[in-house]
């Protein structure tokens, strides 16, 4: 997967900004995010909770209340079509057909009073106008595709009758029922045990290759990213701080935040009497975003310039960009290493 060449561009995001209306006025959660997703690739988006990963994905899908809660700027293009410019009700024709999403908690995302068949059939009947019988046959096909045992029996069961792993597979079946070109997977293995997590990720990788779609994988698990993704975006406090192909990022992390995330990964080797590394401090609230570099208050390398000026996302090489004033220094080190 990691060596796969990119082909047709499916998603193009440029300078996306998302602001929410709060008691303290408008608070910007996403600030100038730009990236692409290509056919057949899995793009990983990583960062701590509160860094804007899920807000980015839900902004692309336009899932927030646009009348009172949120406002967007920038551009989001799905196969050339601008998603932020079309009427809100037209997004219903796109969600579930051309772009789909797997949410974190399958139990709370599935409707407890509808059978599995009804929930997989719904997008098929809405977008493909299938009859009830044809939709049921397609739902059965989808359960087989995602590897659910005894699929004929599961069709008429309810979510509470399934295990956590099977519920997540059902969520994937619903998301892929209409063969979308882009799948957004938001922490798809949350609350699952390690064995089931591995099975779900193997399933997403297999379906990505089989259906040749683009995948945005949102996760805090860097081990999953290393095993499944071809490119990685690192987000901190609403901004992209580093972007690279997966091998480059893990071999030569450049941004201090990325370095901190890497150091936080538990390892089998080493002194087990020492506590696990933790990045100092916490992600601040949106109302407390610092001036200058947003990571400066937690960064061991921060200078006065970092606290006063805002760094831009700067190429370090043709495979890597970093938002740090040390970019020139890092570029020299990269050139020396090569």
Secondary structure per residue as TSV (DSSP state, phi and psi in degrees):
chain	resnum	aa	ss	phi	psi
A	1	X	-	360.0	-42.3
A	2	X	T	-68.6	-22.2
A	3	X	T	-95.6	3.8
A	4	X	-	-68.1	137.0
A	5	X	-	-80.2	142.3
A	6	X	-	-76.9	147.8
A	7	X	-	-123.4	-120.8
A	8	X	S	-69.4	137.1
A	9	X	E	-76.5	126.4
A	10	X	E	-98.4	-45.3
A	11	X	E	-124.5	134.7
A	12	X	E	-128.5	117.1
A	13	X	E	-114.8	127.4
A	14	X	E	-133.2	120.5
A	15	X	E	51.4	41.9
A	16	X	E	-69.5	127.9
A	17	X	E	-130.4	135.5
A	18	X	E	-127.9	127.2
A	19	X	E	-123.6	143.5
A	20	X	E	-114.1	142.6
A	21	X	E	-84.8	122.2
A	22	X	E	-127.3	179.5
A	23	X	T	-63.2	-22.6
A	24	X	T	-96.8	13.1
A	25	X	E	98.1	-162.4
A	26	X	E	-78.2	127.8
A	27	X	E	-118.0	125.8
A	28	X	E	-86.4	118.7
A	29	X	E	-95.4	-30.5
A	30	X	E	-124.6	133.0
A	31	X	E	-131.9	98.1
A	32	X	E	66.6	43.5
A	33	X	E	-83.6	130.8
A	34	X	E	-136.2	131.6
A	35	X	E	-168.2	169.7
A	36	X	E	-126.3	155.1
A	37	X	E	-127.2	132.7
A	38	X	E	-110.0	156.7
A	39	X	T	-59.3	131.0
A	40	X	T	84.7	-2.7
A	41	X	-	-104.8	161.5
A	42	X	E	-117.4	114.6
A	43	X	E	-97.7	122.1
A	44	X	E	-91.1	137.6
A	45	X	E	-122.1	117.4
A	46	X	E	-124.1	163.7
A	47	X	-	151.7	165.9
A	48	X	-	-68.1	166.1
A	49	X	T	-60.2	137.0
A	50	X	T	90.8	6.7
A	51	X	S	-92.7	-6.5
A	52	X	S	105.0	9.7
A	53	X	H	-63.6	-53.8
A	54	X	H	-69.5	-36.0
A	55	X	H	-62.5	-38.4
A	56	X	H	-60.3	-48.5
A	57	X	H	-65.8	-41.1
A	58	X	H	-74.9	-23.1
A	59	X	H	-69.8	-40.2
A	60	X	H	-59.9	-40.1
A	61	X	H	-81.7	-10.8
A	62	X	T	54.6	58.3
A	63	X	-	-94.7	-6.6
A	64	X	S	-89.9	161.9
A	65	X	-	-72.8	104.6
A	66	X	T	-81.7	-10.0
A	67	X	T	-78.6	-34.1
A	68	X	T	-130.9	-27.8
A	69	X	T	-97.8	-38.2
A	70	X	E	-136.6	153.8
A	71	X	E	-141.4	146.5
A	72	X	E	-118.3	157.9
A	73	X	E	-145.2	167.8
A	74	X	E	96.1	-166.4
A	75	X	E	-131.8	143.2
A	76	X	E	-132.6	114.9
A	77	X	E	-117.1	125.1
A	78	X	E	-105.5	108.8
A	79	X	T	51.3	42.6
A	80	X	T	89.8	-14.7
A	81	X	E	-91.3	127.8
A	82	X	E	-76.7	116.3
A	83	X	T	-79.8	-26.1
A	84	X	T	-81.5	-13.2
A	85	X	T	-97.2	-17.4
A	86	X	S	-80.9	154.9
A	87	X	-	-56.6	146.4
A	88	X	G	-56.4	-41.1
A	89	X	G	-67.1	-21.6
A	90	X	G	-71.6	-19.9
A	91	X	G	-63.3	-24.3
A	92	X	G	-63.0	-27.0
A	93	X	G	-77.5	-17.8
A	94	X	T	-98.6	-43.0
A	95	X	B	-64.7	129.7
A	96	X	T	88.3	-17.2
A	97	X	T	-108.9	-59.6
A	98	X	T	-96.0	-26.5
A	99	X	E	-140.0	134.2
A	100	X	E	-131.4	164.3
A	101	X	E	-137.0	138.5
A	102	X	E	-105.3	122.9
A	103	X	-	-91.3	169.7
A	104	X	S	-65.5	-48.1
A	105	X	-	-111.1	104.1
A	106	X	H	-63.2	-37.9
A	107	X	H	-63.6	-40.7
A	108	X	H	-81.3	-18.2
A	109	X	H	-85.7	-30.9
A	110	X	S	-80.8	147.8
A	111	X	-	-79.3	119.3
A	112	X	T	-69.3	-16.4
A	113	X	T	-105.4	5.6
A	114	X	S	-114.8	144.8
A	115	X	B	-70.1	164.2
A	116	X	H	-59.6	-40.1
A	117	X	H	-59.7	-46.2
A	118	X	H	-61.2	-38.2
A	119	X	H	-76.3	-33.5
A	120	X	H	-75.4	-33.5
A	121	X	H	-71.0	-29.0
A	122	X	H	-54.2	-53.6
A	123	X	H	-64.7	-30.3
A	124	X	H	-67.0	-39.8
A	125	X	H	-75.7	-32.1
A	126	X	H	-75.5	-48.8
A	127	X	H	-91.4	-33.9
A	128	X	S	-107.7	-2.1
A	129	X	-	55.4	40.1
A	130	X	-	-77.5	153.0
A	131	X	-	-70.1	167.4
A	132	X	H	-61.3	-40.3
A	133	X	H	-67.6	-44.8
A	134	X	H	-65.4	-37.9
A	135	X	H	-66.1	-36.7
A	136	X	H	-65.7	-41.1
A	137	X	H	-63.9	-39.7
A	138	X	H	-67.8	-38.6
A	139	X	H	-61.8	-40.8
A	140	X	H	-62.8	-41.4
A	141	X	H	-61.4	-39.8
A	142	X	H	-67.8	-38.6
A	143	X	H	-64.0	-37.2
A	144	X	H	-66.3	-40.4
A	145	X	H	-61.8	-38.5
A	146	X	T	-90.7	6.0
A	147	X	T	78.7	31.2
A	148	X	-	-83.4	126.7
A	149	X	S	-68.9	149.8
A	150	X	S	48.4	57.1
A	151	X	H	-62.1	-32.3
A	152	X	H	-60.2	-38.3
A	153	X	H	-71.4	-38.9
A	154	X	H	-70.0	-24.8
A	155	X	T	-53.7	-41.2
A	156	X	T	-99.2	11.8
A	157	X	-	-92.5	168.3
A	158	X	B	-107.6	159.4
A	159	X	G	-52.5	-38.3
A	160	X	G	-68.7	-13.4
A	161	X	G	-87.4	-4.0
A	162	X	S	-107.7	155.7
A	163	X	-	-72.8	167.5
A	164	X	H	-60.2	-40.5
A	165	X	H	-65.7	-39.9
A	166	X	H	-69.2	-36.6
A	167	X	H	-62.7	-39.4
A	168	X	H	-67.7	-35.2
A	169	X	H	-65.0	-37.2
A	170	X	H	-63.1	-41.9
A	171	X	H	-59.0	-40.5
A	172	X	H	-67.1	-40.2
A	173	X	H	-61.2	-42.4
A	174	X	H	-63.0	-45.6
A	175	X	H	-63.3	-33.9
A	176	X	H	-99.1	2.1
A	177	X	T	-56.0	-39.6
A	178	X	T	-97.4	15.0
A	179	X	-	54.5	62.0
A	180	X	-	-66.9	156.7
A	181	X	S	-84.5	-21.0
A	182	X	E	-133.2	129.7
A	183	X	E	-116.9	126.3
A	184	X	E	-105.4	116.8
A	185	X	E	-109.8	106.3
A	186	X	E	-97.0	101.5
A	187	X	S	48.0	58.1
A	188	X	T	-69.2	-10.5
A	189	X	T	-112.8	13.7
A	190	X	T	-59.5	137.4
A	191	X	T	69.9	12.3
A	192	X	-	-104.6	150.1
A	193	X	-	-72.1	167.1
A	194	X	H	-59.5	-41.9
A	195	X	H	-63.5	-44.9
A	196	X	H	-68.5	-36.6
A	197	X	H	-55.9	-47.4
A	198	X	H	-62.0	-40.4
A	199	X	H	-64.2	-42.5
A	200	X	H	-65.4	-42.2
A	201	X	H	-67.5	-38.4
A	202	X	H	-61.3	-38.3
A	203	X	H	-64.6	-44.9
A	204	X	H	-62.9	-41.5
A	205	X	H	-63.8	-44.3
A	206	X	H	-62.7	-44.3
A	207	X	H	-70.2	-33.4
A	208	X	H	-59.4	-43.6
A	209	X	H	-72.9	-40.4
A	210	X	H	-68.4	-40.3
A	211	X	H	-97.6	-8.6
A	212	X	T	55.4	45.0
A	213	X	-	-102.9	169.4
A	214	X	E	-90.4	145.5
A	215	X	E	-129.9	130.6
A	216	X	E	-102.5	114.3
A	217	X	E	-105.2	111.8
A	218	X	E	-97.5	122.5
A	219	X	-	-158.2	159.9
A	220	X	S	-104.2	-0.9
A	221	X	-	-94.1	101.1
A	222	X	H	-68.4	-26.6
A	223	X	H	-64.7	-40.8
A	224	X	H	-62.8	-42.7
A	225	X	H	-60.0	-45.2
A	226	X	H	-60.4	-34.6
A	227	X	H	-85.6	-24.3
A	228	X	H	-120.8	-25.0
A	229	X	-	-96.2	155.1
A	230	X	S	-99.2	-33.5
A	231	X	E	-133.0	158.9
A	232	X	E	-136.8	138.1
A	233	X	E	-114.6	130.7
A	234	X	E	-106.2	123.5
A	235	X	E	-111.3	142.2
A	236	X	E	-141.3	121.6
A	237	X	T	51.0	47.7
A	238	X	T	86.9	0.5
A	239	X	E	-125.2	153.1
A	240	X	E	-81.0	122.9
A	241	X	E	-103.6	-17.9
A	242	X	E	-159.1	144.4
A	243	X	E	-142.9	133.4
A	244	X	E	-164.1	165.8
A	245	X	E	-70.9	157.2
A	246	X	H	-63.3	-38.6
A	247	X	H	-66.1	-43.0
A	248	X	H	-63.9	-42.7
A	249	X	H	-62.3	-42.7
A	250	X	H	-77.6	-29.5
A	251	X	H	-80.8	-36.8
A	252	X	S	-138.4	66.5
A	253	X	-	-64.3	131.4
A	254	X	-	-103.2	-44.2
A	255	X	S	-73.4	140.0
A	256	X	H	-56.0	-31.9
A	257	X	H	-67.6	-43.2
A	258	X	H	-62.0	-42.3
A	259	X	H	-58.5	-42.0
A	260	X	H	-63.7	-41.4
A	261	X	H	-61.9	-41.1
A	262	X	H	-64.2	-42.1
A	263	X	H	-67.5	-22.0
A	264	X	T	-80.5	-8.6
A	265	X	S	-71.2	123.7
A	266	X	-	-63.7	140.8
A	267	X	-	-128.3	148.5
A	268	X	S	-71.2	-37.5
A	269	X	S	-83.8	169.6
A	270	X	S	101.7	178.7
A	271	X	-	-79.6	110.7
A	272	X	T	-79.0	-6.8
A	273	X	T	-81.0	-16.1
A	274	X	S	-87.3	143.9
A	275	X	-	-67.6	153.6
A	276	X	-	-64.0	145.8
A	277	X	-	-68.9	140.3
A	278	X	-	-131.6	137.9
A	279	X	-	-65.4	128.3
A	280	X	S	-58.9	145.4
A	281	X	S	77.3	-171.9
A	282	X	-	-135.2	166.0
A	283	X	-	-68.4	122.7
A	284	X	-	-71.5	163.6
A	285	X	-	-69.3	159.5
A	286	X	G	-61.4	-29.3
A	287	X	G	-77.9	-5.0
A	288	X	G	-124.2	28.1
A	289	X	-	-64.5	125.5
A	290	X	-	-73.6	158.8
A	291	X	S	-74.7	162.9
A	292	X	S	71.8	-147.4
A	293	X	S	-66.7	128.9
A	294	X	T	-69.7	-21.0
A	295	X	T	-92.1	-7.1
A	296	X	G	-52.6	-42.8
A	297	X	G	-62.3	-18.1
A	298	X	G	-110.3	2.2
A	299	X	-	-98.0	130.9
A	300	X	T	-73.0	-18.1
A	301	X	T	-100.2	2.0
A	302	X	-	-62.9	139.1
A	303	X	-	-116.8	178.7
A	304	X	H	-63.0	-34.7
A	305	X	H	-61.1	-41.4
A	306	X	H	-60.8	-34.1
A	307	X	H	-80.8	-14.7
A	308	X	H	-110.9	-34.5
A	309	X	S	-112.3	151.9
A	310	X	-	-98.2	117.5
A	311	X	-	-72.8	152.5
A	312	X	-	-102.7	158.7
A	313	X	E	-71.9	113.6
A	314	X	E	-121.0	133.1
A	315	X	E	-62.8	131.9
A	316	X	E	-96.6	-33.4
A	317	X	E	-154.3	-177.6
A	318	X	T	-72.6	-6.9
A	319	X	T	-113.4	-2.4
A	320	X	E	-151.1	136.7
A	321	X	E	-130.0	147.9
A	322	X	E	-142.8	142.8
A	323	X	E	-98.2	84.3
A	324	X	S	-161.3	141.9
A	325	X	T	-69.7	-11.8
A	326	X	T	-84.1	7.5
A	327	X	H	-56.5	-43.8
A	328	X	H	-63.1	-42.9
A	329	X	H	-62.2	-41.7
A	330	X	H	-67.5	-36.1
A	331	X	H	-63.7	-39.7
A	332	X	H	-65.0	-41.1
A	333	X	H	-64.0	-39.7
A	334	X	H	-64.5	-43.1
A	335	X	H	-64.5	-39.2
A	336	X	H	-65.1	-40.5
A	337	X	H	-64.9	-32.0
A	338	X	-	-79.8	360.0
